[in-house]
Amino acid sequence: MRSIVWLRRDLRLDDNVALFKAACASEEVCLAFVVDPALLRSQRIGAPLAIAFFSALAALRERLRALGSDLAILEDELPERALAALAERIGARAVFFNLDYDPSAVQRDARATEALRAENLHVSAFVDHVVFAAEEIDQNDGRPYRVFTPYKRRWLDRYRFAPRLPVASERAVRRKLLRSEAIGGSRAVPQAREFGFADNPRFPRLSERRALQILTDFTAEGGGIARYGETRDLPAADATSRLSPHLRAGTIGIRTCVARAFCRLGDPASGVRRNAEVWLSELIWREFYQMVLRRFPHVTDGPFVAAAADIAWRDAPEDFAAWSAGRTGYPIVDAAMRQLTTSGWMHNRLRMIAASFLTKDLLIDWRSGERFFERWLCDADLAANNGGWQWAASTGTDAVPYFRVFNPITQGERFDPHGRFVRAMLPELDRVPDRFVHAPWTMPPDVAHSCGVRVGTDYPLPIVDHQLARLRAIGAYAPVLGRATHGSR
Ligand SMILES: Cc1cc2nc3c(=O)[nH]c(=O)nc-3n(C[C@H](O)[C@H](O)[C@H](O)COP(=O)(O)OP(=O)(O)OC[C@H]3O[C@@H](n4cnc5c(N)ncnc54)[C@H](O)[C@@H]3O)c2cc1C
C-alpha cells in the first residue's frame, strides 16, 4: 500500500508518530504539506512564524531529495482537495497525520477526514505534539486539571510508570520513501515575499538537524541545562534552550526533548539534577497549556475564569502603540518589545513583564497583546501564547493573582542588574549609569548631562506612573475577581 503523511506542525523525519505508523503500515510513503494561502494572508500569521515554517520546509525537502524522494508541497485552501488529488495521482490509499489542538485545526481536520474517507481513503490521526494526549492526564474523578502542580505530579507519575519514548520513524521510513519521479508536480517552497512578509535575517531559520544540535548542546555535560534553574530568568545570559520555534514547527519531537531531560535527572551531581528538573517542568507547562486549550477551548476568545469577562479594559490606542513600539519609558518593557520586533523572539521573563505591563499598568485587554505576540513570535503557538497572556492578565487557570502587579523597575533591577540587556536593545541608554538604567527619568540633571541622555527627547518619559497604574489596575480587577474563585467557570 502507498500512503500519504500529511505534515503540519511536525516538519521532521525522526520521532514522528504519524510517519512511524505510516511506515509500519505501508510499502511506500509520500510526505506532503499543504500551503493554505488564505491562512498565510490572514492576521493570524506573522513573518517570523511563516519564515520559520518555510525554512523548515526547505530543509525537509532537501533531506528528502538527498534520499531520492521529495516533499510534495501542495497549495489549496482546502487541504482535503489537494490531498485527494495527490492520492489519486500517486495511487495512495491512506492518509496519516498528527493531531493539532488549535480549535480551527480541529475543525479543519474533522472536515478533511470526512472528505478523504468519502474518497475511500483510510485516514488515521495520532497524538504527537504532546507526550500525553489532553485526555490522558485527568483528576481521579475524570475532570481535567485546572492547576499546574497536581497536573505535573500526575504527568510525572504516569511518565515514570510508562514513558513515551521517541519513535524511530526515520529508520522505519528510510527505505519506504516514495521515489521523487513517482511524486511528480508540486510547488516550490513558499517564499516570504510571495505572501507579503517582510524578511529579516534575524528571524530564526529551522531544520531538524539544527534542532537536534541545539538540544544536544543544551543537554550535554556542561550544557545550559546544568545551570538552567539559576540563569533562565536573566535575559542577558541567553541561557534558555531556544527550542521553542523548533517545538512549534516540529523540527524536533517533544518525546526526544523529554527523554534527554530525563537522562540528566540521573546525573550524579545534585545541582544538575535540580536544574534539569526545572527545564523538564517547562516542557510540562507546555503540555499543560495544550491540555487547557483542548479541554477548555473557550480560552481561545475569552477568559478561562468566566468572571474576568467583566473587567473594564481601557480603550487606549496611543498607549497600545507606545507599548508595541517599545516606547513606554520603562526600559525593561521597551527592551523586551524591541527584542520581539527585531528578532521575532522574546525571553520568557520579558514576556511576563511585557504582558503584565500591558494588562495591569495600561489596563489594556490581554487579547490585543496576545494578537500582537502572535504576529511577531517565531514560536507563536495558540496554547502557550494564550496560556501566558491569561496567566499574566490573571484571567487564566492557575494565573498570577490579580493584585500581584509586576513592578517594571524592580523586575529590571532584579533580572538585568547591570542593564546589559537593556543597553543591548536600547542603545540610546548606553551611557546611563547602572543605578539609573531601569528608571532613567530619576537621573539628576548633572548625571543626565554628563551621560548625554535627555529623557523626554532621546528616550521617552514613562507613559504612566507605575504606582498609580497599579492602584488603578487593582481597582478595576477587585470588584470582578475579588470574589471569583480562580480556576472555576
Ligand atoms: C505572555 C506569554 C506568551 C508566550 N507565548 C508563547 C508562544 O507563543 N509560544 C511558545 O512556545 N511559548 C510561549 N510562551 C512561553 C515561553 O515564554 C517560551 O516557550 C520560551 O520563552 C521559549 O524559549 P526557550 O525555547 O528558550 O525555552 P526554555 O526555557 O528552554 O523551555 C523549553 C521549552 O519549554 C516550553 N516552555 C517553556 N516555558 C513555557 C511556558 N511558560 N509555557 C509553555 N511552554 C513553555 C517551550 O516549548 C520551550 O521551548 C509565552 C509566555 C508568556 C508569558
Ligand as a Chemical Component Dictionary entry (heavy atoms), coordinates in Angstrom:
data_LIG
# 
_chem_comp.id                   LIG 
_chem_comp.type                 NON-POLYMER 
_chem_comp.pdbx_formal_charge   0 
_chem_comp.three_letter_code    LIG 
# 
loop_
_chem_comp_atom.comp_id 
_chem_comp_atom.atom_id 
_chem_comp_atom.alt_atom_id 
_chem_comp_atom.type_symbol 
_chem_comp_atom.charge 
_chem_comp_atom.model_Cartn_x 
_chem_comp_atom.model_Cartn_y 
_chem_comp_atom.model_Cartn_z 
_chem_comp_atom.pdbx_ordinal 
LIG C1  C1  C 0 2.786  36.197 27.560 1  
LIG C2  C2  C 0 3.499  34.933 27.140 2  
LIG C3  C3  C 0 3.366  34.466 25.842 3  
LIG C4  C4  C 0 4.004  33.277 25.436 4  
LIG N1  N1  N 0 3.835  32.838 24.140 5  
LIG C5  C5  C 0 4.414  31.680 23.762 6  
LIG C6  C6  C 0 4.232  31.176 22.436 7  
LIG O1  O1  O 0 3.503  31.744 21.619 8  
LIG N2  N2  N 0 4.877  30.025 22.091 9  
LIG C7  C7  C 0 5.678  29.341 22.981 10 
LIG O2  O2  O 0 6.248  28.307 22.610 11 
LIG N3  N3  N 0 5.840  29.782 24.234 12 
LIG C8  C8  C 0 5.252  30.925 24.656 13 
LIG N4  N4  N 0 5.444  31.376 25.931 14 
LIG C9  C9  C 0 6.218  30.537 26.867 15 
LIG C10 C10 C 0 7.730  30.831 26.935 16 
LIG O3  O3  O 0 7.951  32.205 27.060 17 
LIG C11 C11 C 0 8.502  30.327 25.726 18 
LIG O4  O4  O 0 8.161  28.988 25.468 19 
LIG C12 C12 C 0 10.012 30.382 25.979 20 
LIG O5  O5  O 0 10.409 31.693 26.238 21 
LIG C13 C13 C 0 10.752 29.827 24.784 22 
LIG O6  O6  O 0 12.122 29.930 24.953 23 
LIG P1  P1  P 0 13.043 28.635 25.054 24 
LIG O7  O7  O 0 12.738 27.713 23.940 25 
LIG O8  O8  O 0 14.449 29.090 25.185 26 
LIG O9  O9  O 0 12.509 27.997 26.408 27 
LIG P2  P2  P 0 13.139 27.067 27.527 28 
LIG O10 O10 O 0 13.192 27.874 28.764 29 
LIG O11 O11 O 0 14.391 26.399 27.099 30 
LIG O12 O12 O 0 11.992 25.968 27.742 31 
LIG C14 C14 C 0 11.926 24.788 26.928 32 
LIG C15 C15 C 0 10.610 24.688 26.239 33 
LIG O13 O13 O 0 9.562  24.568 27.193 34 
LIG C16 C16 C 0 8.384  25.211 26.708 35 
LIG N5  N5  N 0 8.031  26.278 27.632 36 
LIG C17 C17 C 0 8.866  26.995 28.416 37 
LIG N6  N6  N 0 8.165  27.852 29.184 38 
LIG C18 C18 C 0 6.877  27.696 28.853 39 
LIG C19 C19 C 0 5.663  28.294 29.293 40 
LIG N7  N7  N 0 5.642  29.230 30.232 41 
LIG N8  N8  N 0 4.517  27.906 28.719 42 
LIG C20 C20 C 0 4.504  26.941 27.775 43 
LIG N9  N9  N 0 5.615  26.334 27.327 44 
LIG C21 C21 C 0 6.779  26.703 27.862 45 
LIG C22 C22 C 0 8.727  25.779 25.342 46 
LIG O14 O14 O 0 8.318  24.861 24.368 47 
LIG C23 C23 C 0 10.233 25.885 25.395 48 
LIG O15 O15 O 0 10.852 25.835 24.134 49 
LIG C24 C24 C 0 4.799  32.558 26.365 50 
LIG C25 C25 C 0 4.933  33.038 27.675 51 
LIG C26 C26 C 0 4.290  34.207 28.060 52 
LIG C27 C27 C 0 4.456  34.693 29.470 53 
# 
loop_
_chem_comp_bond.comp_id 
_chem_comp_bond.atom_id_1 
_chem_comp_bond.atom_id_2 
_chem_comp_bond.value_order 
_chem_comp_bond.pdbx_ordinal 
LIG C1  C2  SING 1  
LIG C2  C3  SING 2  
LIG C2  C26 DOUB 3  
LIG C3  C4  DOUB 4  
LIG C4  N1  SING 5  
LIG C4  C24 SING 6  
LIG N1  C5  DOUB 7  
LIG C5  C6  SING 8  
LIG C5  C8  SING 9  
LIG C6  O1  DOUB 10 
LIG C6  N2  SING 11 
LIG N2  C7  SING 12 
LIG C7  O2  DOUB 13 
LIG C7  N3  SING 14 
LIG N3  C8  DOUB 15 
LIG C8  N4  SING 16 
LIG N4  C9  SING 17 
LIG N4  C24 SING 18 
LIG C9  C10 SING 19 
LIG C10 O3  SING 20 
LIG C10 C11 SING 21 
LIG C11 O4  SING 22 
LIG C11 C12 SING 23 
LIG C12 O5  SING 24 
LIG C12 C13 SING 25 
LIG C13 O6  SING 26 
LIG O6  P1  SING 27 
LIG P1  O7  DOUB 28 
LIG P1  O8  SING 29 
LIG P1  O9  SING 30 
LIG O9  P2  SING 31 
LIG P2  O10 DOUB 32 
LIG P2  O11 SING 33 
LIG P2  O12 SING 34 
LIG O12 C14 SING 35 
LIG C14 C15 SING 36 
LIG C15 O13 SING 37 
LIG C15 C23 SING 38 
LIG O13 C16 SING 39 
LIG C16 N5  SING 40 
LIG C16 C22 SING 41 
LIG N5  C17 SING 42 
LIG N5  C21 SING 43 
LIG C17 N6  DOUB 44 
LIG N6  C18 SING 45 
LIG C18 C19 SING 46 
LIG C18 C21 DOUB 47 
LIG C19 N7  SING 48 
LIG C19 N8  DOUB 49 
LIG N8  C20 SING 50 
LIG C20 N9  DOUB 51 
LIG N9  C21 SING 52 
LIG C22 O14 SING 53 
LIG C22 C23 SING 54 
LIG C23 O15 SING 55 
LIG C24 C25 DOUB 56 
LIG C25 C26 SING 57 
LIG C26 C27 SING 58 
# 
